[in-house]
Amino acid sequence: MTTSTLTKRVRNWFSLANIKASILNISLFVGMFLMIDWFQSSHLLPTEQAAPVNILQLPELKESGLAVQLFEPQMLAGKTTVVYFFAPWCNVCHLSIGNLENLYQSRRDDINVIAVALSYQSSNEIADFVADKNLTFPVLLGTNEVMKRYSVRGFPTYYVLDEQGKVVGKTQGYSTEIGLRLRAML
């Protein structure tokens, strides 16, 4: 390939028509992504609504077995809280929970993270999932009632709560660490 051919190709690539087409393609992709995200989260709790507090009274999975841990609402005050609903059999949960762990490790002083296991057969199944993923945030054992109260229809489902416990962000499905930061405004 000669220098003039290469120069011609570079000029062609940077032509106004190609730039416009690229911008249009990116805009369409972002628009489709936002529509899918909106559709997936349209059934979730509305933003600015206080999240049901019954989650704070679920049993916590401990390495040494099951221990009942009653979280006081004051424990969550002053920090943004990400509540992550997952199922141990969910492949997307296996892929995405590492992003949540990374966010928690990097912003531990600014946020609370609580994972709630749903749709499981035994606490051992959850313990294996937690050990496999090396999770360091609290993992609670959820119930069908919690699933209904939080409108969880798919996994994973995330809610971001502000310092007063109001829903300020929500999504369902895979989320990157950057996506979680944007939703939590961290």
C-alpha positions in Angstrom: 0.0 0.0 0.0 1.4 3.3 -1.0 1.5 6.4 1.1 -1.0 8.2 -1.1 -3.4 5.3 -0.9 -3.1 5.3 2.9 -3.6 9.1 3.0 -6.7 8.8 0.8 -8.2 6.1 3.1 -7.5 8.2 6.2 -9.1 11.3 4.6 -12.1 9.2 3.5 -12.5 7.8 7.0 -12.4 11.3 8.5 -14.9 12.6 5.9 -17.9 14.5 7.2 -20.3 11.8 5.9 -18.4 9.1 7.9 -18.4 11.2 11.0 -22.1 11.8 10.7 -22.8 8.1 10.2 -20.7 7.2 13.2 -22.6 9.7 15.4 -25.9 8.4 14.1 -24.9 4.8 14.8 -23.7 5.7 18.3 -26.9 7.6 19.0 -29.0 4.7 17.9 -27.1 2.3 20.0 -27.3 4.5 23.1 -31.0 5.1 22.4 -31.7 1.4 22.1 -29.7 0.6 25.2 -31.7 3.2 27.2 -35.0 1.9 25.9 -34.1 -1.7 26.9 -33.0 -0.5 30.3 -36.2 1.5 30.8 -38.3 -1.5 29.7 -36.4 -3.9 32.1 -36.8 -1.6 35.0 -40.3 -0.3 34.4 -41.9 -2.7 36.8 -39.5 -1.9 39.7 -40.2 0.4 42.6 -40.6 4.0 41.5 -37.8 6.4 42.3 -38.2 8.8 45.2 -40.3 6.2 47.0 -39.0 4.9 50.3 -37.8 1.4 50.0 -39.6 -1.2 52.1 -37.6 -1.6 55.3 -38.4 -5.3 56.0 -35.1 -6.1 54.2 -33.2 -4.9 57.2 -34.6 -7.8 59.3 -33.6 -10.7 57.2 -31.2 -13.3 58.4 -27.6 -12.8 57.4 -25.4 -15.5 55.9 -22.3 -15.9 58.0 -19.3 -18.0 57.2 -19.8 -20.1 60.3 -23.5 -20.7 59.5 -26.7 -18.7 59.7 -26.9 -15.9 62.2 -29.8 -13.5 62.6 -28.6 -10.0 62.0 -31.0 -7.2 62.5 -29.9 -4.1 60.7 -30.9 -0.8 62.3 -32.0 1.9 59.8 -29.4 4.2 61.5 -26.6 1.8 60.3 -27.5 2.8 56.7 -27.9 6.5 57.4 -25.4 8.9 55.9 -24.4 6.6 53.0 -25.8 5.6 49.7 -26.9 1.9 49.8 -26.8 -0.5 46.8 -29.2 -3.4 47.3 -28.4 -6.3 45.0 -31.0 -9.1 44.6 -29.5 -12.3 43.1 -30.1 -16.0 42.6 -27.2 -18.4 42.9 -28.1 -20.2 39.7 -28.2 -17.0 37.7 -25.3 -16.8 35.2 -25.6 -13.0 34.8 -25.3 -12.7 38.6 -22.1 -14.7 38.5 -20.7 -12.3 35.9 -21.9 -9.0 37.5 -21.4 -9.5 41.3 -17.7 -9.0 40.9 -18.4 -5.4 39.6 -20.4 -4.8 42.8 -17.6 -6.2 45.0 -15.0 -3.9 43.2 -17.3 -0.9 43.8 -17.7 -1.8 47.4 -14.0 -2.3 47.9 -13.1 1.0 46.3 -15.9 3.1 47.9 -16.4 1.3 51.2 -16.4 4.6 53.2 -19.1 6.1 50.9 -21.5 3.3 50.3 -23.2 0.3 51.9 -23.8 -2.8 49.8 -26.3 -5.4 50.8 -26.9 -8.5 48.6 -30.1 -10.4 49.0 -30.2 -14.0 47.9 -33.5 -15.1 46.4 -34.7 -18.3 44.6 -32.3 -20.7 46.3 -32.7 -24.2 47.6 -30.5 -23.9 50.8 -28.2 -21.6 52.7 -25.3 -23.9 51.7 -26.0 -23.0 48.0 -25.7 -19.3 49.0 -22.6 -19.9 51.1 -20.9 -21.6 48.1 -21.8 -18.7 45.8 -20.4 -16.2 48.4 -17.2 -18.2 48.9 -16.7 -18.6 45.2 -17.0 -14.9 44.6 -15.1 -13.8 47.7 -17.8 -11.4 48.7 -17.0 -9.1 51.7 -20.4 -7.2 52.0 -23.4 -8.6 53.9 -25.5 -11.3 52.2 -29.0 -11.7 53.5 -31.3 -14.6 52.9 -34.4 -13.3 51.2 -38.0 -14.6 51.0 -40.7 -14.6 48.4 -42.4 -11.7 50.3 -39.2 -9.6 49.9 -39.2 -10.5 46.2 -42.7 -9.3 45.8 -42.3 -6.1 47.9 -39.2 -5.1 45.9 -40.9 -6.1 42.6 -38.0 -8.5 41.7 -39.0 -10.4 38.5 -35.5 -11.1 37.1 -31.9 -11.4 38.3 -29.9 -9.5 39.2 -32.0 -6.5 40.3 -30.3 -3.5 41.8 -31.7 -0.6 43.8 -29.7 2.4 44.8 -31.1 4.1 48.0 -30.1 7.5 49.2 -29.2 8.4 52.8 -32.9 8.5 53.7 -33.7 5.1 52.2 -35.5 6.5 49.1 -35.0 4.8 45.8 -32.8 6.9 43.5 -31.6 4.4 41.0 -32.7 1.0 39.8 -31.9 -1.5 37.1 -32.2 -5.2 36.2 -29.6 -7.3 34.5 -25.9 -7.0 34.0 -24.3 -3.7 35.2 -20.7 -2.7 34.9 -18.9 -1.0 37.8 -19.1 2.3 35.9 -22.8 1.8 35.4 -23.2 1.2 39.2 -21.2 4.3 40.0 -23.3 6.4 37.6 -26.5 5.1 39.2 -25.2 5.8 42.7 -23.6 9.1 41.6 -20.3 8.0 43.1 
